[in-house]
């Protein structure tokens, strides 16, 4: 065993578990690709200031959870704690916003936050995300939510709930913020929470501590302070979701953990996961572009946790159908057979057939055991007598039936059997 282990709060993805993670990534991204979202990939680290401005200087992510480093040249960098700010930065830098709008992008990658590790919460985690930049349209908010729901359903996930709220906009949120601050200042709260009241009082609503939540019972709610524009916008989102057969629960206290959200805010939760019940979420962030030095660019997006989705599937007992990585297993007996059969193996792979080989000079009995364990449908067995007759024994590993096939046509025969 190695003297090294994965760092605390991280994990290695190895077979067979890694097949589930690949299947989840594929299932989440498939509806996005069908809806015209193009793939974007950003660096694993960015300037600290991008997240301080974009995510919000008062958020736990920026104040407590970011991995930061100073380069030899003196640059202050941070491992990315979330994807939206990076994707928006990349789109602005490439001037994508000067073309047709909205710019629709999806991404997949690893993110990093220094948190106390627990079930479902890691310091290194995986997300698939989507962003639609440059359009203020309730249909776009609804589209993204529907695409996420369709992705979950395609995986066989059913016990998830969609929580929905509106956080207002630049017209109505300041009035609500002032009313909330007045209410919160009268409560019995610790010093750190009191500081938060002055910087971003909405985040206090998101406090998970029971002692705080008890005091929030009579807190003013954003839905009672929405301006007519925000009310109408939110109603349109709700109507579009209902028409698409998407059930949701109105959650007037839903804030999410980032400062940049405006209007539509949503979260997917799964009750089978205990304390860490969120499996994904997002919302509209109409002012984020200006916060990071760009032009006005109303946008909406989400990120779904790959790790959390896998845990939710396991909590429901959903077994993902992952195709066997091997269709054909080649078993040579003798050196000449080994050389010839390796050539057949290469040809099979070039024809798009997943094939593996009995490496390491295993005896026939051991090699056939390996063939059975590989999940292959067929074994190709080549011995000295077969070589002399220019045939290969093709064995159906399900039925046990075996028949000789001419060496010259074995690739075509196997292709036909698998099609």
Order of alpha helices (4+ residues) and beta strands (2+ residues): alpha-beta-beta-alpha-beta-beta-alpha-beta-beta-alpha-beta-alpha-alpha-alpha-alpha-alpha-beta-beta-beta-alpha-beta-alpha-beta-alpha-beta-alpha-beta-alpha-beta-beta-alpha
